[in-house]
Structure formats: structure tokens, C-alpha cells
Amino acid sequence: MDEHVPKAVSDGLRRRGVDVLTAQEAGLLSARDEGHLKFVAEKGRVIFTQDADFLRLHAAGVFHRGIVYAPQQTSIRTIVYGLMLIFDLLAPEDMVNHIEFL
């Protein structure tokens, strides 16, 4: 989870059995977006963000293991349901250098 994602999103996913790592837990608060992508790529994780800068990094060709993006005004319920759908339907290799929009 990017650092600005509401805690309720992580809590909702964890209650559903998803292994979630927040930017805070990873020690990435205030890290550059490139640092977030590098960290999650090394860990084999997909990042969820509401920061459009990650879309620009993808467009610039920066390698990543997957980005899931939702606009700021997206409800927590919609985010959790969307992330669960992605979790259930896509394999990690499907997400490499791929963006899913909620």
C-alpha cells in the first residue's frame, strides 16, 4: 500500500486473508515513488496507489511488478472489492509491468 491509502483498506484486505504491507510498515514514508516501485519489485509485490505519479512512471517504462490505481475519491468499499477481485483472478506474473484501474 502506498503511504496515503486509508488504513481501512489494509484492514479490510487483511480480514479477508490478503498479505498486505503498508509503506509505513516497510519504512518507506516520504520515499520517492521510484523507491516504492523498486522496493515492491524486489519483494515481488504489487503496489496499490491513489497517486497518479505512478502512472507516469509506468508510461516512462520503469519496471514494476504491478500497479493497481484508484482515483482519490474512490470509496474504501470499492477499493477493497476491486483489490479482492484482482487478488482472486490474476496471478503475480499477470501483473508484471501491468496496471489495473479501479
C-alpha positions, 0 to 999 in steps of 0.5 A: 500500500502506498503511504496515503491509502486509508488504513481501512483498506489494509484492514479490510484486505487483511480480514479477508486473508490478503498479505498486505504491507503498508509503506509505513510498515516497510519504512518507506514514508516520504520515499520517492515513488521510484523507491516504492516501485523498486522496493515492491519489485524486489519483494515481488509485490504489487503496489496499490496507489491513489497517486497518479505519479505512478502512472507516469512512471509506468508510461516512462517504462520503469519496471514494476511488478504491478500497479493497481490505481484508484482515483482519490475519491474512490470509496474504501468499499470499492477499493477493497472489492476491486483489490479482492477481485484482482487478488482472486483472478490474476496471478503475480506474473499477470501483473508484471509491468501491468496496471489495473484501474479501479 
